[in-house]
Amino acid sequence: MSKSKTMQERNKATWIWYPGDFEVWLGNIFNNRRTERGAMFPPFWKQDSHYVTVEFSKTFHLEKEETINIDCEGQFNFAIDGKLQFPAHTYTIPAGEHRLNLKVWNQATPPALYIEGDTIHTDSSWMATYEDKLWIDENGIAHGSGIYVPAASWHFDSLDTPPSCFHLEREERRPVCCHAMSTNGMLYDFGKETFGYLKVKDLRGTIYVYYGESREEALDKEHCETLDRLESETAWDCIANSKAFRYVYIEKEKGADYSEVLMDYEYAPQDLSHSGSFKCSDDLLNKIWEVGAYTMDLTTREFFMDGIKRDRWTWSGDAIQSYLMNYYLRFDTECVKRTIRQLRGKDPVTAHVNTIMDYTFYWFKSILDYYQYTADINFVREMWPRMVTLMDYVESRLNEDGMTEGQPDDWIFVDWVDFPMHKRGTLCFEQILLMKAMETMAVCSKLLGIKSDYRVKSEELRNKIKQTFWSYEQKAYYHAIEDGKINKQITKFPNMFAILYGLAYEEERREIMQSVMLNPAIDPITTPYMRFYELEALCKMGYHKDVLKEMRDYWGGMLREGATSFWEKYNPEEKGTQHLAMYGRPYGKSLCHAWGASPIYLIGRYFLGVEPAQPGYEEYFVKPTLGDLEWMEGDVPTPFGKIHITMSQKEVTVYSDGGRGTLIVGDRHVSIPAKQEIKMSL
């Protein structure tokens, strides 16, 4: 980059706002778009709001006077060196050192500021506060102090693109076919699961629209999850609210008509040149990867959502898996940060994230995962105060043994299970997640140079978990303590997390594999949500061939049932329309659910074998494993570009755009220099 361009970029103005406010505001719009049979369906947890008044401040030293132009989202006042100025949008700042302070008020959208001048311009070097605690004396001198933090900014770099105008891209698409179902009813098929805005051209009269992820749902007018009633008297170009569907069934009232049906497909733009890829000798596995990638793209929107039909909300347990898949598919770090901020919301903390205890613990770990893949310590620094207050809330609710257990206002989720399993008392599973959350706090405090006792607390909890729940006889972790007594039920949940989160030592991990994970007497997991962790545990223990078989059986099973995106849940024993039902509703199941795309992560992390050894891939490992494949090749995106791996039964080839890598196959280690292809014969 030339010096002149560097200076130009530095002097480029951008919209700024208080950190997290954009995500909180956008998240409220996002989470309240869900409908059920035409009725709005808001989330049941507390929804925060943006700060309505924000002050922005920065000191400049000018060699000569400078004229600046000011715009904002809301109303503003402007002070130079503590002295309020007469309202205007253009000011001339005298030469010398001056402190600029602007207060912006906006009840409707986050207060945002845009200033453009020769050297004075808004960017993230400005400071922001929602509570300035400043006063000005009779001489115009400011006193007091405020809680100032660096202002937030993103890609809103021109005056006519303020944050409140943010939207995803759209692309018009046509149905692949249509069928007359009656004299007044037509069924349209868009070919595969999709998401966007239906368009009915030249509408005259009244029509009824029934959407379906399946043909059966669209044709079931009494039970389909989403529907619309449209009238020609209402001026509209396309339906105002986006929907998930593959099929659309339209019935016309007498005298009604229209010319054609289209849709605006809505999507988050992605840099495909910086995306992951995968191909191998197994066509079924290739299809699984492709459908997994499509599922991820459908559920990657303003935030990472769970399902595009239901719930259309941000859930922390779903999101942490989306982040990991994303690191191996699109490496969209901005969507990760937006979702983490939105999920956390604002202080004071009055409930767990999404009201679910385990989802709070996943939220902590998601920040450590993000740092490991990106080395973005500034985001850790930004989130640290909210990590502390959330952990304070967690610790305020621990029992007398220093363990976490559900309170009446908590939801203990763990997973949807098809077998009897109590979720009350002191669950071993929850303690392991809390241990990891405390370890995250310890690591992050050390990164930021902040003294804390979280390492001691996590070690104390680790010892309590082992002493309380580990059975030397069963070679497994028991389920829970209920009413002061140990519940000796053995499930996969705490045991696989003992492997994944480093609670179990090497010998214990091998014992758990035999006594629990590979034991057919243990109740199976039937959701892709926990299959994610189950198969990761198997990969960590070297059972790659077993994982490939599970992928072919489980995700391949969904494909054999006609899936064009992966589902919220799949039970091979169900038949026909049973696959569509959930929550006591015939079409309650989400047929495009983010946690269904876990093969993206598993393949990139454990078969292509790429993982960061140091934050941001400054150092990384490539540990490729074929399992039972004849060959495979693929790309893994990183902050510096991509790592490309090709492997056959005779040779491994690696090319990397940057970083310092090590290729590991068995006990052989070979250095991977940047921008130089290396080969290893097998």
C-alpha positions as CSV (number, residue, x, y, z in Angstrom):
1,M,0.0,0.0,0.0
2,S,1.3,3.4,-0.9
3,K,2.0,6.1,1.7
4,S,-0.6,8.4,0.2
5,K,-3.2,5.8,0.3
6,T,-2.3,4.9,3.9
7,M,-2.9,8.6,4.9
8,Q,-6.1,8.7,2.9
9,E,-7.4,5.6,4.8
10,R,-6.3,7.1,8.1
11,N,-8.2,10.3,7.4
12,K,-11.4,8.5,6.3
13,A,-14.4,9.4,8.4
14,T,-16.8,6.6,9.6
15,W,-19.9,6.5,11.8
16,I,-19.3,5.8,15.5
17,W,-21.5,4.8,18.4
18,Y,-21.4,3.4,21.9
19,P,-19.9,-0.2,21.9
20,G,-22.6,-2.8,21.8
21,D,-25.5,-0.5,21.2
22,F,-25.7,-1.2,17.5
23,E,-25.8,-5.0,18.2
24,V,-28.4,-4.6,21.0
25,W,-30.7,-2.4,18.8
26,L,-30.3,-4.6,15.7
27,G,-30.8,-7.8,17.8
28,N,-34.1,-6.5,19.0
29,I,-35.3,-6.1,15.5
30,F,-33.8,-9.5,14.5
31,N,-35.3,-11.5,17.4
32,N,-38.7,-10.0,17.0
33,R,-39.2,-11.0,13.4
34,R,-40.4,-14.5,14.3
35,T,-44.0,-15.2,13.6
36,E,-46.3,-18.2,14.2
37,R,-49.3,-18.5,11.9
38,G,-49.2,-14.7,11.3
39,A,-48.8,-13.7,14.9
40,M,-45.6,-12.0,16.1
41,F,-43.6,-14.1,18.5
42,P,-41.0,-12.2,20.6
43,P,-38.3,-13.9,22.6
44,F,-39.1,-14.7,26.2
45,W,-35.9,-13.3,27.8
46,K,-35.1,-9.7,28.8
47,Q,-34.4,-7.4,25.8
48,D,-32.1,-4.5,26.5
49,S,-32.1,-1.2,24.7
50,H,-29.4,1.1,23.4
51,Y,-28.3,4.1,25.5
52,V,-30.4,7.1,24.3
53,T,-27.8,9.8,25.0
54,V,-24.1,9.2,24.3
55,E,-21.2,11.7,24.5
56,F,-18.3,11.4,22.1
57,S,-15.0,13.1,22.9
58,K,-11.5,13.5,21.4
59,T,-8.6,16.0,21.7
60,F,-6.9,17.3,18.5
61,H,-3.9,19.5,17.9
62,L,-4.3,21.6,14.8
63,E,-1.5,23.4,13.0
64,K,-4.1,25.6,11.3
65,E,-7.8,26.2,11.6
66,E,-10.0,23.5,10.1
67,T,-13.6,23.4,9.0
68,I,-15.6,20.2,9.9
69,N,-19.0,18.9,8.9
70,I,-21.1,17.1,11.5
71,D,-24.0,14.8,11.1
72,C,-25.6,12.3,13.5
73,E,-28.4,9.9,13.9
74,G,-30.5,11.9,16.4
75,Q,-30.0,15.4,17.8
76,F,-26.7,16.7,19.0
77,N,-24.9,19.5,20.8
78,F,-21.3,20.5,20.4
79,A,-18.7,21.8,22.8
80,I,-15.2,23.1,22.1
81,D,-13.0,23.0,25.2
82,G,-16.1,22.7,27.3
83,K,-18.0,25.7,25.7
84,L,-21.2,24.9,24.0
85,Q,-21.6,26.1,20.4
86,F,-24.6,27.5,18.6
87,P,-26.4,24.7,16.7
88,A,-25.0,24.1,13.3
89,H,-23.6,21.3,11.1
90,T,-20.5,23.1,10.0
91,Y,-17.9,24.6,12.4
92,T,-14.4,26.1,12.0
93,I,-12.0,24.9,14.7
94,P,-9.1,27.3,15.5
95,A,-5.5,26.3,15.4
96,G,-4.1,24.8,18.6
97,E,-5.1,22.0,20.9
98,H,-8.8,21.6,21.5
99,R,-11.0,19.0,23.1
100,L,-14.2,18.3,21.1
101,N,-17.3,16.9,22.9
102,L,-20.6,16.0,21.2
103,K,-23.7,14.7,22.9
104,V,-26.1,12.8,20.7
105,W,-29.6,11.8,21.7
106,N,-31.8,9.3,19.9
107,Q,-34.6,7.4,21.3
108,A,-35.3,5.3,18.2
109,T,-31.9,4.1,17.0
110,P,-28.4,4.1,18.6
111,P,-27.0,7.6,18.8
112,A,-24.3,7.7,16.1
113,L,-21.9,10.4,15.0
114,Y,-20.2,11.3,11.7
115,I,-17.6,14.1,11.4
116,E,-15.5,14.9,8.4
117,G,-12.7,17.4,8.0
118,D,-9.1,17.5,6.7
119,T,-7.6,15.9,9.8
120,I,-10.6,15.8,12.2
121,H,-12.8,12.8,11.5
122,T,-14.8,10.2,13.5
123,D,-13.3,6.8,14.0
124,S,-12.7,4.3,16.8
125,S,-10.0,6.5,18.3
126,W,-12.8,8.7,19.7
127,M,-14.0,7.9,23.2
128,A,-17.7,7.4,24.2
129,T,-19.7,7.4,27.4
130,Y,-23.4,7.1,28.3
131,E,-22.9,8.9,31.6
132,D,-20.4,11.7,31.4
133,K,-20.5,13.0,35.0
134,L,-19.1,16.3,33.7
135,W,-20.0,19.9,34.5
136,I,-18.9,23.2,33.1
137,D,-18.1,26.2,35.3
138,E,-18.7,29.9,34.6
139,N,-15.3,30.0,32.7
140,G,-16.3,27.2,30.3
141,I,-13.9,24.7,31.9
142,A,-15.1,21.1,32.2
143,H,-14.7,19.3,35.5
144,G,-15.4,15.8,36.7
145,S,-14.9,12.5,35.0
146,G,-16.8,10.0,32.8
147,I,-16.7,6.3,32.1
148,Y,-15.2,6.6,28.6
149,V,-14.6,3.7,26.4
150,P,-13.3,3.6,22.7
151,A,-16.2,4.3,20.3
152,A,-17.4,1.5,18.1
153,S,-17.3,1.6,14.3
154,W,-17.6,-0.9,11.4
155,H,-18.0,-0.4,7.7
156,F,-20.4,2.5,7.7
157,D,-17.9,4.8,6.0
158,S,-20.0,7.3,4.1
159,L,-22.5,9.9,5.2
160,D,-25.4,8.3,3.5
161,T,-24.9,4.8,5.0
162,P,-25.6,5.3,8.8
163,P,-25.8,2.2,11.1
164,S,-29.6,2.3,11.2
165,C,-29.7,1.6,7.4
166,F,-27.8,-1.7,7.7
167,H,-29.4,-4.5,5.7
168,L,-28.5,-7.8,4.0
169,E,-28.2,-8.3,0.2
170,R,-31.1,-9.6,-1.9
171,E,-31.3,-11.5,-5.2
172,E,-34.4,-12.2,-7.1
173,R,-35.2,-15.9,-7.7
174,R,-37.9,-17.9,-9.4
175,P,-39.6,-21.2,-8.5
176,V,-38.3,-24.2,-10.3
177,C,-41.8,-25.5,-10.9
178,C,-45.4,-25.1,-9.9
179,H,-48.5,-27.4,-9.7
180,A,-52.2,-26.6,-9.8
181,M,-53.7,-28.2,-6.7
182,S,-57.3,-27.0,-7.3
183,T,-59.1,-24.5,-9.4
184,N,-58.0,-21.7,-7.1
185,G,-54.8,-23.1,-5.5
186,M,-51.2,-23.3,-6.8
187,L,-48.2,-24.9,-5.2
188,Y,-44.8,-23.4,-6.0
189,D,-41.5,-25.2,-5.4
190,F,-38.3,-23.2,-5.2
191,G,-36.1,-26.3,-5.4
192,K,-34.5,-26.3,-2.0
193,E,-34.7,-24.7,1.4
194,T,-34.4,-20.9,1.1
195,F,-35.0,-17.7,2.9
196,G,-36.3,-14.3,1.8
197,Y,-39.3,-12.2,0.8
198,L,-42.1,-13.6,-1.4
199,K,-43.2,-11.4,-4.3
200,V,-46.6,-11.7,-6.0
201,K,-46.8,-9.6,-9.1
202,D,-49.9,-7.8,-10.3
203,L,-52.1,-8.9,-7.4
204,R,-55.8,-8.2,-7.8
205,G,-58.1,-9.2,-4.9
206,T,-57.2,-11.3,-1.9
207,I,-55.0,-14.4,-1.7
208,Y,-53.8,-16.7,1.2
209,V,-50.2,-17.8,1.3
210,Y,-49.0,-20.9,3.2
211,Y,-45.3,-21.6,3.5
212,G,-43.6,-24.9,4.1
213,E,-40.1,-26.3,4.5
214,S,-41.8,-29.4,3.2
215,R,-44.5,-30.0,0.7
216,E,-46.8,-31.4,3.4
217,E,-46.5,-28.3,5.5
218,A,-47.3,-25.9,2.7
219,L,-50.4,-27.8,1.8
220,D,-51.6,-28.2,5.4
221,K,-53.5,-24.9,5.8
222,E,-54.5,-25.6,9.4
223,H,-51.1,-26.5,10.8
224,C,-48.4,-24.9,8.7
225,E,-46.1,-22.7,10.9
226,T,-46.1,-19.5,8.8
227,L,-48.7,-17.9,6.5
228,D,-49.8,-14.6,5.0
229,R,-53.0,-12.9,3.8
230,L,-52.4,-10.4,1.0
231,E,-54.8,-7.9,-0.5
232,S,-54.3,-5.8,-3.7
233,E,-55.6,-2.7,-1.8
234,T,-52.4,-2.8,0.3
235,A,-49.5,-1.1,-1.5
236,W,-46.4,-3.4,-1.4
237,D,-43.7,-4.6,-3.7
238,C,-43.0,-7.8,-1.7
239,I,-44.1,-9.3,1.6
240,A,-42.7,-7.2,4.4
241,N,-41.4,-10.0,6.6
242,S,-38.9,-12.6,5.5
243,K,-39.8,-16.3,5.6
244,A,-38.1,-19.7,5.4
245,F,-39.6,-22.1,2.9
246,R,-39.1,-24.4,0.0
247,Y,-42.7,-24.6,-1.0
248,V,-45.4,-21.9,-1.1
249,Y,-49.1,-22.7,-1.6
250,I,-51.3,-19.9,-2.7
251,E,-55.1,-19.9,-2.7
252,K,-57.1,-17.2,-4.4
253,E,-60.5,-15.8,-3.2
254,K,-63.2,-15.5,-5.9
255,G,-62.2,-13.0,-8.5
256,A,-58.6,-12.7,-7.3
257,D,-55.6,-13.2,-9.6
258,Y,-51.9,-12.4,-10.1
259,S,-49.3,-12.8,-12.9
260,E,-46.4,-14.6,-11.3
261,V,-44.7,-15.5,-8.0
262,L,-41.0,-14.7,-7.3
263,M,-38.9,-14.2,-4.2
264,D,-36.0,-12.0,-3.1
265,Y,-33.5,-14.3,-1.6
266,E,-31.8,-12.6,1.3
267,Y,-28.2,-13.4,2.2
268,A,-25.1,-12.1,4.1
269,P,-22.4,-11.4,1.5
270,Q,-19.3,-13.5,2.0
271,D,-15.8,-13.4,0.6
272,L,-15.7,-16.7,-1.3
273,S,-12.0,-16.2,-2.1
274,H,-11.3,-16.5,1.6
275,S,-13.6,-19.4,2.3
276,G,-13.1,-23.0,3.3
277,S,-13.5,-25.9,0.9
278,F,-13.5,-29.7,0.9
279,K,-13.6,-32.6,-1.6
280,C,-12.7,-36.2,-1.1
281,S,-13.1,-39.7,-2.6
282,D,-16.5,-40.2,-1.0
283,D,-19.3,-38.5,-3.0
284,L,-21.7,-38.7,0.0
285,L,-19.3,-36.9,2.3
286,N,-18.8,-34.3,-0.4
287,K,-22.6,-33.8,-0.5
288,I,-22.7,-33.6,3.3
289,W,-20.1,-30.9,3.3
290,E,-21.9,-28.9,0.6
291,V,-25.3,-29.1,2.4
292,G,-23.6,-28.2,5.7
293,A,-22.0,-25.1,4.1
294,Y,-25.4,-24.1,2.6
295,T,-27.0,-24.6,6.0
296,M,-24.4,-22.4,7.6
297,D,-24.9,-19.7,4.9
298,L,-28.7,-19.7,5.4
299,T,-28.3,-19.3,9.2
300,T,-25.5,-16.6,9.0
301,R,-27.4,-13.4,8.8
302,E,-27.2,-10.1,10.8
303,F,-26.3,-12.6,13.6
304,F,-25.8,-16.3,13.7
305,M,-29.4,-17.6,14.2
306,D,-30.6,-21.1,15.2
307,G,-33.2,-22.0,12.6
308,I,-34.5,-19.9,9.7
309,K,-38.1,-20.9,10.2
310,R,-38.1,-21.5,14.0
311,D,-36.9,-19.9,16.2
312,R,-35.1,-17.2,14.2
313,W,-33.4,-16.1,17.4
314,T,-29.9,-15.9,18.7
315,W,-29.2,-18.7,21.1
316,S,-25.8,-18.9,22.8
317,G,-25.6,-22.7,22.7
318,D,-26.4,-22.7,19.0
319,A,-24.1,-19.7,18.3
320,I,-20.9,-21.2,19.8
321,Q,-21.1,-24.1,17.4
322,S,-21.8,-21.6,14.5
323,Y,-18.7,-19.7,15.4
324,L,-16.6,-22.8,15.2
325,M,-18.1,-23.9,11.9
326,N,-17.6,-20.4,10.6
327,Y,-13.9,-20.4,11.4
328,Y,-13.5,-23.3,9.0
329,L,-16.0,-22.0,6.4
330,R,-16.2,-18.2,5.9
331,F,-14.1,-16.8,8.8
332,D,-16.7,-14.1,9.2
333,T,-15.3,-12.6,12.4
334,E,-17.6,-9.6,12.4
335,C,-20.7,-11.7,12.6
336,V,-19.1,-13.6,15.5
337,K,-18.5,-10.3,17.4
338,R,-21.9,-9.0,16.7
339,T,-23.6,-12.1,18.0
340,I,-21.5,-12.3,21.1
341,R,-22.2,-8.7,21.9
342,Q,-25.9,-9.1,21.2
343,L,-26.3,-12.2,23.4
344,R,-24.6,-10.5,26.3
345,G,-26.7,-7.4,26.3
346,K,-26.2,-4.8,29.0
347,D,-25.8,-4.7,32.8
348,P,-27.2,-5.2,35.3
349,V,-27.4,-9.0,34.8
350,T,-30.8,-10.3,35.9
351,A,-30.8,-13.8,34.3
352,H,-28.7,-16.2,32.4
353,V,-28.0,-15.7,28.7
354,N,-31.3,-16.8,27.0
355,T,-32.3,-17.7,30.6
356,I,-30.3,-21.0,30.2
357,M,-27.5,-21.7,32.6
358,D,-25.4,-23.8,30.2
359,Y,-25.8,-21.1,27.5
360,T,-24.2,-18.6,29.9
361,F,-21.2,-20.9,30.3
362,Y,-20.9,-21.4,26.5
363,W,-20.9,-17.6,26.1
364,F,-17.7,-17.3,28.2
365,K,-15.9,-20.0,26.2
366,S,-16.9,-18.4,22.9
367,I,-14.8,-15.4,23.7
368,L,-11.7,-17.6,24.3
369,D,-12.4,-19.5,21.1
370,Y,-12.6,-16.2,19.2
371,Y,-9.3,-15.0,20.6
372,Q,-7.6,-18.3,19.7
373,Y,-8.7,-18.1,16.1
374,T,-8.2,-14.3,15.6
375,A,-5.7,-13.0,18.2
376,D,-8.0,-10.0,18.6
377,I,-7.2,-8.9,22.1
378,N,-9.1,-5.6,21.7
379,F,-12.3,-7.6,21.6
380,V,-11.4,-9.4,24.7
381,R,-10.6,-6.1,26.4
382,E,-14.0,-4.7,25.2
383,M,-15.9,-7.6,26.6
384,W,-14.0,-8.0,29.8
385,P,-16.2,-5.8,32.0
386,R,-19.3,-7.7,30.9
387,M,-17.5,-11.0,31.5
388,V,-16.8,-9.9,35.1
389,T,-20.4,-8.8,35.8
390,L,-21.8,-12.0,34.3
391,M,-19.5,-14.2,36.3
392,D,-20.4,-12.2,39.4
393,Y,-24.0,-13.1,38.7
394,V,-23.0,-16.8,38.3
395,E,-21.0,-16.9,41.5
396,S,-23.8,-15.2,43.5
397,R,-26.0,-18.2,42.7
398,L,-23.6,-21.0,43.6
399,N,-24.6,-23.4,46.4
400,E,-22.8,-23.9,49.7
401,D,-20.5,-26.4,48.0
402,G,-19.4,-23.8,45.4
403,M,-21.3,-25.6,42.6
404,T,-24.0,-24.3,40.3
405,E,-27.5,-25.6,40.3
406,G,-30.7,-24.5,38.7
407,Q,-32.8,-21.9,40.4
408,P,-36.6,-21.5,39.8
409,D,-36.0,-18.8,37.2
410,D,-33.3,-20.8,35.3
411,W,-33.8,-23.1,32.3
412,I,-31.4,-26.1,32.5
413,F,-31.3,-27.3,28.9
414,V,-28.4,-29.7,28.2
415,D,-30.1,-31.2,25.2
416,W,-33.4,-32.5,23.8
417,V,-33.4,-36.1,25.0
418,D,-35.6,-39.1,24.1
419,F,-34.9,-40.9,27.4
420,P,-35.7,-40.1,31.0
421,M,-33.2,-37.7,32.5
422,H,-33.8,-35.3,35.4
423,K,-32.4,-31.8,35.0
424,R,-32.7,-30.7,38.6
425,G,-30.2,-30.6,41.4
426,T,-26.4,-30.3,40.9
427,L,-25.6,-31.6,37.4
428,C,-22.1,-32.8,36.7
429,F,-22.5,-31.5,33.1
430,E,-23.1,-28.0,34.3
431,Q,-20.1,-28.0,36.7
432,I,-17.8,-29.0,33.8
433,L,-19.1,-26.1,31.7
434,L,-18.7,-23.7,34.7
435,M,-15.1,-25.0,35.2
436,K,-14.4,-24.1,31.6
437,A,-16.0,-20.7,32.0
438,M,-13.8,-19.9,35.0
439,E,-10.7,-21.1,33.1
440,T,-11.7,-18.7,30.3
441,M,-11.9,-15.9,32.9
442,A,-8.4,-16.9,34.1
443,V,-6.9,-16.9,30.7
444,C,-8.5,-13.6,29.6
445,S,-7.5,-11.8,32.8
446,K,-3.9,-12.9,32.3
447,L,-4.0,-11.7,28.7
448,L,-5.2,-8.3,29.8
449,G,-2.7,-8.1,32.7
450,I,-5.4,-8.1,35.3
451,K,-5.0,-9.9,38.6
452,S,-7.7,-12.4,39.5
453,D,-8.4,-15.6,41.4
454,Y,-10.3,-17.4,38.6
455,R,-7.5,-19.9,38.1
456,V,-7.7,-20.9,41.7
457,K,-11.5,-21.2,41.6
458,S,-11.4,-23.3,38.4
459,E,-8.9,-25.7,39.9
460,E,-10.9,-26.0,43.1
461,L,-14.0,-26.7,41.1
462,R,-12.1,-29.3,39.0
463,N,-11.1,-31.2,42.1
464,K,-14.7,-31.1,43.5
465,I,-16.1,-32.5,40.3
466,K,-13.7,-35.4,40.3
467,Q,-14.3,-36.1,44.0
468,T,-18.1,-35.8,43.7
469,F,-19.0,-37.4,40.4
470,W,-16.2,-39.8,39.2
471,S,-16.9,-43.5,39.7
472,Y,-13.9,-45.7,39.8
473,E,-16.2,-48.7,39.6
474,Q,-18.2,-47.5,36.5
475,K,-15.2,-45.6,34.9
476,A,-17.6,-42.7,34.3
477,Y,-18.9,-39.5,35.7
478,Y,-22.3,-39.8,37.3
479,H,-25.2,-37.5,36.3
480,A,-26.1,-35.4,39.3
481,I,-26.7,-34.8,43.0
482,E,-30.4,-34.7,43.8
483,D,-31.7,-34.1,47.3
484,G,-28.3,-34.7,48.8
485,K,-27.9,-38.1,47.1
486,I,-25.9,-39.0,44.0
487,N,-27.9,-39.8,40.9
488,K,-25.9,-42.7,39.4
489,Q,-27.4,-42.4,35.9
490,I,-24.7,-42.4,33.3
491,T,-25.2,-40.3,30.2
492,K,-22.8,-39.2,27.5
493,F,-23.1,-35.5,28.3
494,P,-20.8,-35.0,31.3
495,N,-18.4,-37.7,30.1
496,M,-17.8,-36.3,26.6
497,F,-17.3,-32.9,28.0
498,A,-14.8,-34.3,30.5
499,I,-12.8,-35.3,27.5
500,L,-13.3,-32.1,25.5
501,Y,-12.7,-29.6,28.3
502,G,-9.7,-31.3,29.8
503,L,-11.3,-32.6,33.0
504,A,-10.4,-36.2,32.3
505,Y,-6.8,-37.3,32.2
506,E,-5.4,-39.7,29.5
507,E,-6.2,-42.9,31.3
508,E,-9.7,-41.7,32.3
509,R,-10.4,-40.6,28.7
510,R,-9.6,-44.1,27.5
511,E,-11.9,-45.6,30.2
512,I,-14.7,-43.2,29.3
513,M,-14.5,-44.1,25.7
514,Q,-15.1,-47.8,26.5
515,S,-17.5,-47.5,29.4
516,V,-19.7,-44.7,27.9
517,M,-19.0,-43.3,24.5
518,L,-18.7,-46.7,22.7
519,N,-21.1,-48.5,25.0
520,P,-24.3,-49.4,23.2
521,A,-26.1,-49.7,26.5
522,I,-25.8,-45.9,27.1
523,D,-28.7,-43.9,25.7
524,P,-27.9,-42.4,22.3
525,I,-27.8,-38.8,21.3
526,T,-30.3,-37.9,18.6
527,T,-29.8,-34.1,18.1
528,P,-27.1,-32.7,15.8
529,Y,-26.5,-30.2,18.7
530,M,-24.9,-32.8,20.9
531,R,-23.7,-35.0,18.1
532,F,-21.3,-32.1,17.4
533,Y,-19.6,-32.7,20.8
534,E,-19.9,-36.4,20.7
535,L,-18.1,-36.7,17.4
536,E,-15.5,-34.2,18.4
537,A,-14.7,-36.3,21.5
538,L,-14.4,-39.4,19.2
539,C,-12.1,-37.4,16.9
540,K,-9.9,-36.3,19.8
541,M,-9.5,-39.9,20.8
542,G,-8.6,-41.0,17.3
543,Y,-11.8,-42.7,16.2
544,H,-11.9,-41.0,12.8
545,K,-13.3,-44.0,10.9
546,D,-16.2,-44.3,13.4
547,V,-16.9,-40.6,12.9
548,L,-17.1,-41.0,9.2
549,K,-19.5,-43.8,9.6
550,E,-21.6,-41.7,11.9
551,M,-21.6,-38.8,9.3
552,R,-22.7,-41.1,6.5
553,D,-25.4,-42.7,8.7
554,Y,-26.7,-39.6,10.4
555,W,-26.2,-36.7,8.0
556,G,-26.4,-39.0,5.1
557,G,-29.7,-40.3,6.5
558,M,-31.2,-36.7,6.4
559,L,-30.0,-36.5,2.7
560,R,-31.7,-39.8,2.0
561,E,-34.9,-38.3,3.4
562,G,-34.7,-35.5,0.9
563,A,-33.0,-32.8,3.1
564,T,-31.6,-29.8,1.3
565,S,-30.4,-28.3,4.5
566,F,-29.7,-30.0,7.8
567,W,-32.3,-30.3,10.5
568,E,-32.7,-29.5,14.2
569,K,-33.0,-33.2,15.0
570,Y,-33.0,-36.5,13.2
571,N,-34.1,-39.9,14.5
572,P,-33.5,-42.7,11.9
573,E,-36.3,-44.7,13.5
574,E,-38.9,-42.1,12.4
575,K,-40.6,-42.4,9.1
576,G,-42.3,-40.1,6.6
577,T,-43.9,-37.0,8.1
578,Q,-42.7,-38.1,11.6
579,H,-39.4,-36.3,10.6
580,L,-41.3,-33.0,10.4
581,A,-42.9,-33.0,13.9
582,M,-41.5,-31.6,17.1
583,Y,-42.8,-29.8,20.2
584,G,-46.2,-31.5,19.8
585,R,-46.7,-29.8,16.4
586,P,-46.8,-31.6,13.1
587,Y,-44.3,-29.2,11.5
588,G,-42.6,-27.8,14.6
589,K,-39.1,-29.1,13.6
590,S,-36.7,-26.7,12.0
591,L,-35.4,-28.2,8.8
592,C,-32.6,-25.7,8.5
593,H,-30.8,-25.4,11.9
594,A,-27.3,-24.1,12.4
595,W,-26.2,-26.8,14.7
596,G,-27.0,-29.3,12.0
597,A,-23.9,-28.1,10.0
598,S,-21.3,-29.6,12.4
599,P,-19.5,-31.7,9.7
600,I,-18.0,-28.4,8.5
601,Y,-16.1,-28.0,11.7
602,L,-15.3,-31.7,12.2
603,I,-13.9,-32.1,8.7
604,G,-11.8,-28.9,8.9
605,R,-10.5,-29.4,12.4
606,Y,-10.1,-33.2,12.6
607,F,-9.7,-34.5,9.0
608,L,-8.0,-31.7,7.2
609,G,-6.5,-31.3,10.7
610,V,-5.9,-27.6,10.9
611,E,-5.8,-25.9,14.3
612,P,-4.2,-22.7,15.7
613,A,-1.3,-23.5,18.0
614,Q,-0.9,-19.8,18.9
615,P,-3.7,-17.1,18.7
616,G,-4.5,-16.0,15.2
617,Y,-2.6,-18.8,13.6
618,E,0.7,-17.2,14.3
619,E,1.7,-20.8,14.7
620,Y,-0.5,-23.7,13.7
621,F,-0.7,-27.4,13.3
622,V,-1.8,-29.5,10.4
623,K,-2.6,-33.1,11.5
624,P,-4.5,-34.6,8.5
625,T,-6.3,-37.9,8.8
626,L,-7.9,-39.8,6.0
627,G,-9.9,-42.2,8.1
628,D,-11.2,-44.6,5.5
629,L,-10.9,-42.1,2.6
630,E,-8.7,-42.7,-0.4
631,W,-7.9,-39.0,-0.8
632,M,-9.1,-35.5,0.3
633,E,-8.3,-31.9,-0.3
634,G,-9.5,-28.6,1.1
635,D,-8.9,-25.1,2.3
636,V,-9.1,-23.6,5.8
637,P,-9.4,-19.8,6.1
638,T,-7.2,-17.9,8.5
639,P,-6.5,-14.3,9.4
640,F,-3.6,-14.3,6.8
641,G,-5.3,-16.2,4.0
642,K,-5.8,-19.9,3.5
643,I,-4.1,-23.2,4.3
644,H,-4.5,-25.7,1.5
645,I,-4.1,-29.4,2.2
646,T,-4.1,-32.3,-0.2
647,M,-3.7,-35.9,1.1
648,S,-3.8,-39.3,-0.5
649,Q,-2.7,-42.7,0.9
650,K,0.8,-42.0,-0.5
651,E,1.4,-38.3,0.1
652,V,0.5,-35.1,1.9
653,T,0.9,-31.6,0.4
654,V,0.4,-28.3,2.3
655,Y,0.5,-24.7,1.1
656,S,-0.1,-21.8,3.4
657,D,-0.5,-18.1,2.8
658,G,1.2,-17.2,6.1
659,G,2.0,-18.1,9.7
660,R,4.4,-20.7,11.0
661,G,3.0,-24.2,10.6
662,T,3.9,-27.8,11.5
663,L,2.7,-30.8,9.5
664,I,2.2,-33.7,11.9
665,V,1.6,-37.2,10.6
666,G,2.1,-39.9,13.3
667,D,5.4,-39.2,15.0
668,R,6.8,-37.2,12.0
669,H,7.0,-33.4,12.1
670,V,7.8,-31.1,9.2
671,S,7.9,-27.3,9.2
672,I,5.5,-25.4,6.9
673,P,7.0,-22.1,5.6
674,A,4.7,-19.4,4.4
675,K,4.0,-19.4,0.6
676,Q,6.0,-22.5,-0.1
677,E,4.5,-25.9,-0.9
678,I,5.8,-28.8,1.2
679,K,5.3,-32.5,0.6
680,M,5.5,-35.5,2.9
681,S,5.6,-39.1,1.5
682,L,3.6,-41.6,3.5
